Amino acid sequence: MVVRQTTLTTTRPIVDSTGTPNQEMRSWSLQVDLSIKILGEGSPEGVVEAEQWQEYVDTNGTTGSFKYIKAQESVLGDRTKGWILL
């Protein structure tokens, strides 16, 4: 399955009459948020909570040990675990 980030429809408002973002805007915002890499120092395992498939970059990392991906949603209910080194 391929998931592509969508664009917002330019022909209708992104908020309703009360100023609340519509479903399309909320979905797009979530896609954008999840596509932003998390930056930090050291391994994220057991420390950084994230959604599955988010990326993390260790700003102190050395060659071959700086980019991680959240492969599992949680490990035994712990959302800070499940990271793998790419």
N, C-alpha and C positions, 0 to 999 in steps of 0.2 A: 504494500500500500504506500502510495506517495501522498504526502500532505504538503500542499503549497500554501504559503502565506497569501492571503487574499488582499485585495484592495477594497476600500470603501466605495460604495456607489456615490457618485458625485451629483446625482439628480434628486436626492432627497435628504432631508435633515438628518443629522446624527443624534439629535436629542428630540424628545417629545415635547409637548406643550408645557410640561412642568419643569423642563430642563434636565430630565433624566435621560442618560444615554440609552439609545435603543439597542435591541439585541445584536444587530449587526455591528454597532460600535463596540459593544462589550466583547464580542467574539474577536474582533480585530485587535482590540487592545490586549487581550489575553495572548493572542498569537505573537504580537510584538514583544510583550513582556517575556515570554518564554524563549524568544530567539536571542535575547540579550545575554551575553556571556557574563558569568559571575567571576569577579576577580578577587583573589585573596592570596595569603601567604601560607604555604604548606599544603599538605593533603587535606581535601575536604571531608574525607571519610570519618564519620562519627562527629563532625563539627558543623557542617553546612547542610541545612535543610533546603531541599529544592524539589521541583516537579521532575518526574521521569523524563529523560532525554535532554535535560538542560546541560549546558557545558560550563565547566569551571576551568579557569586558567590560574596556575600557581605563578605569581609574579616573581617568586624567588627560585623557580624551578630551573633545573639544568637541562641540557640536551637530553631528550628522551623521557623526561619526567615532569612535564609542565601542563599537559592538557588532560582533563578528566571528563567523563560523561556519566550522568546519573542513569545507570542501566536498570536498576530496580527501584520501584516506587518506594519500598521500605524493606527493611530486614527485621523480622519479628516485631513489626509495628514501629520501628525506629526510622523516621524519615531522613535522618542525617546519615544513614548508611545506604549502601548500594552503589557507590561510586566505583568506576573502573578507570584505570590509567590507559590512555590511548597511545 
